[in-house]
Amino acid sequence: MPRPQAPPVQVARWRAGDWRDDRDQVAAEEPLQLSLDGKPLSIVMRTPGNDLELALGLLWAEQVIRSLDDVARVRISAEAQESETRVPVSGDLVESNQVDVYLRTTAARRPERSFLASSACGVCGATTVESLALDFARIPPGLTLGAAMLPSLSDRLREQQRIFESTGGLHAAGLFDERGELELLREDIGRHNAVDKVVGRALLDGRLPLARSVLAVSGRAGYEVVQKAVAAGIPILAAVGAPSSLAVATAERFGMTLVGFLRDDRFNVYTAPERIGR
């Protein structure tokens, strides 16, 4: 699927005491209306593209769905440009920037509330680590990586971020196998949206839980990113930036290996260091 295009804008540049008119690329940000059974559920500020993946990844993280079989069909807007999926996509399209997910009547857990997400912070239905534990189990041991392999993940993530080179405004989430090979990358103005897109694609491909995968993200590792990785069963999460205190506590509670400041030839391991070889 083609990556979303960033629209050019007119700017005034100041450099070394001189002004000049120019054009610049900016990251696209638009609202996505997510509906459940025809009723509005959430408005998500995101970069257009892979909208069905985003919607399913979000519903998975919120435990609205626990299997792709919980989804009866979806209606998506024309610009979503979704590739072949394992769920029926209705021919009757919804209006621009909308995804409507229809659930099987007896399978999924319908939320008791609506929720709103910005591109700056993710939706968080489980507001504490303890309540999150009611929905998700601890991540079992198994996957281990050599320490020398980890720093290369951030380089490979950046190499694939073609849009980042032109806008400087998009985050990336990349799924790697245990050999350090990039399997999947998604970009979005919100890093948690990029993670939802990765998880949604894995759900559509029948790969969850991702017990043999590593997730690398640009920027920091906040609670919402760790929550979504836990929901996908990812054992190792590596962030280019710093983790938050709640992210560390959540990773510790669920036995996830949390890596921060992944850059150049260094990184910090905050939780479950036994998965990283010495």
N, C-alpha and C positions, 0 to 999 in steps of 0.2 A: 504494500500500500504506500502511495507517495506521502512524504512528510508534509505537514501543513506549511503553507507559505506565510512568511512574515511580510506584512504590507510596508512599503516605504513611506516615510513621512518627511516633511520639510523641516529642517532644523537650522538654527544659527550657531555656527561653531566659533568659539573664541580660543585662540592659541597664540601664545607669545605676544600678547598685546594687539592682535589683529582679529577682526571679525570677517567671516565669509558665510554665504548661504550655501547649503548643501542638503543632501538627502541621506537619510539613515534608515536602517532596517530595525524594526521593533518586533518584539515577540507578540503574537496574537493572543488576546484574552477575550473570551466571550462567555456568557452564561449558558449553561446546559440545564434545561428543565428535565429532571428525572421524575417520571411518574410510575406508579405501581397500580396495575389494574385500572388504568385510566384516571387515577386520582393523583394530583401533585404530591410529591414526597420531598424533593430536595432541589435546590438550585445550586449548582456547582460552577464556580468560576474556573475555567480551564482553557487550555490551548486546543482549538478544534482538531479533530482527528482521533481515530480509534475510540469513538464515543461509546460503542457497545462494550468494549473491553473495560473502559472506565466505569460504566454503570454496573457491570457484573462484578468487577473487583471491589467496588464500594459496597454493594449488597452482600458480598461474601464476607468482607471485613466486619460489617455490622451484624453478621449472622442472620440476615433476612433470608438468605438462601444457604443451604448446607450441601447442595449438590446441584449440578446442572440440570438434573431431572426435575428440580423444583420449578424450573422455568418452562412454561407452556409455549409462549411465543413472545416476540418483541416487535414493536413498531419503531422505526427509526427515521430520522429526517434524511433527505436525499444527500446532503453534503457529507454525511457520515462516511460514505464510501467503504462500508464494511466488506471484508472479504468473506469467503465461504465460512460458515460457522456450523456448530452442532446444534443450534437452536433454530426453530422456524422463524424466519423474518417475514412479517406480513407485507403483502404488496401495497396495502393502503398506508402511505407515508404520513407521518405527522408533520407539523409545521417545523420551520427551521429551528435548529438547536434544541431538539427534543429527543428523548428516548423514553419509550413507554414499555415497561416490562410486565407481562401478565404471568401470574403464578398459578400453579396447580392448586386447586382448592383445599386439599388436605395435607399438602406437603410442607410448604414454607412457613416461616414464622413472620407474620406481619407485624411491623413496628407499631407501637402505640403512639408515635409522635412523628412529626416531620422534622427534618434537620436541614440546616443551611451550612454550606462550606464555601470558604473563600479560597483564593489561590495561595494565601499566606499560611493558613492553618487548616488541618483536615477535620473532617467530621469525627467526633469522638462520642459514640453512644455509651461506651463503657468508661466512666469518668474516673475510676480508680483501678489500681492493679488488682485488687481483690475481686471486684465485679467482673473484670476481664477474665479472671481465672475460672469463672463459672461457665464460660463458653469454650475455652481453649485449654488443651492439655500441655504439659511440659514437652519440650522438644527432646526426643531421645538422642542418645549419643550415636556415633557412627561415622559421620563425615569428619575427616581431618585434612588439613592442608599444610604444605611447607611454608614457612615464614617468608622465604625469598620470593614466593609467587605472588603474594598479596600486593606489593606496591605496583606491580604491572597492571593491576586491574583498573586503577584510576587512569593510567595512560591510555588503555584500550577504550575506556569509557569516553574520554575526551576525543580520541581519534574519530569516534563514530558520531560525535555531536556536530554535524555539519551546520545545523541551524544556530548552534551556540556561537560558532565562528562569526556569523553575520549579525546576530542580535545581541549576544552577551546576556540574554535574559531568560534562557530556558534551563531547567534542571533535567537531569537524566537519571534513569534507573536501569541498570543493566543486570541481566541474569547470566551467571557464568557457571560452567560445569566444574567438576573437581580437578580438571586439568588446566583450568584458567581460560578456557575457550568461551568467547562470548556467544550466547545462545539467542538472546533477545534484548533489544534496547527500545525504550520508549522515552519520549521527551514531553515536557509540559512546563508551563509557567509555575506550577505548584509541584514540589517534589513528591508530595503524597499522592497527587494525581498520577504522576509517572509510575509510582509503585502500583496504584490501582490498575493501571493499564497493563502492566506486566502480569499481575496476578489474574486479571480478567482473561488475558490471552492464555495463560496456563490452564485456567478453568475450561476454556473453550477447547483446548487441546487435550483435555483429560489427564493433566499432569499433576494436579494437586493431591496430596501435599508434596512440596518441593524439597524432599528430604535429602537430596544429593546436590543441592544447588547453593550458590553464593549470590547474595544480592549486594551490588555496589551502587551507591547513590552519590550524586554530586551534592555539595553543600553539607549542612549539618544533619545530625540524626536526632530528630525530635521524637517525642512519644508516639505521635501518630504514625510515623514511618515504622517504628518498632512494632506497634500494634498490628499493622497490616502484614508485616513480615511474619510475626507470630501466627496470625490467622492462616497464612499460606504454608506454615510448617517449615520455614526456611531456617536452617541451623546457624548460618553465619551471615551477619550483616556488616558491611564495611562502608564507612562514610568518609568522604574527603574532608569534611569539617568536624566540628566538635559534637559530642552527644550532650543531651540535657540530663539533669539529675533524674527526672522521671523516666527517661529512656533507659538509663543504666539500671534503675530499680526494676523496670519491667523486664528487661533482658535477663537480669539476674533471676527474677521470679520464674521465668519460663525456660531457663537453661539455654538461652541463646548466646552465641558468641558475638559480642559487639565490639567492633573495631572503629576507632576514630582517628582523625588526622592522617588519613591514608594519602601520602604524597611523597614524591621522590623516592627515597630509600628508607622511609621510616613510617611507623604507625604505633598507636597505643591500643592495647587490648584491655577492655574494661570488665568484661565478664566471660566466664567459661573459657579460660585460656587453653584448656587441655585440647581443644580442637586445632590449635596452631602449633605445628612441630617446631622444636627448638634446634 
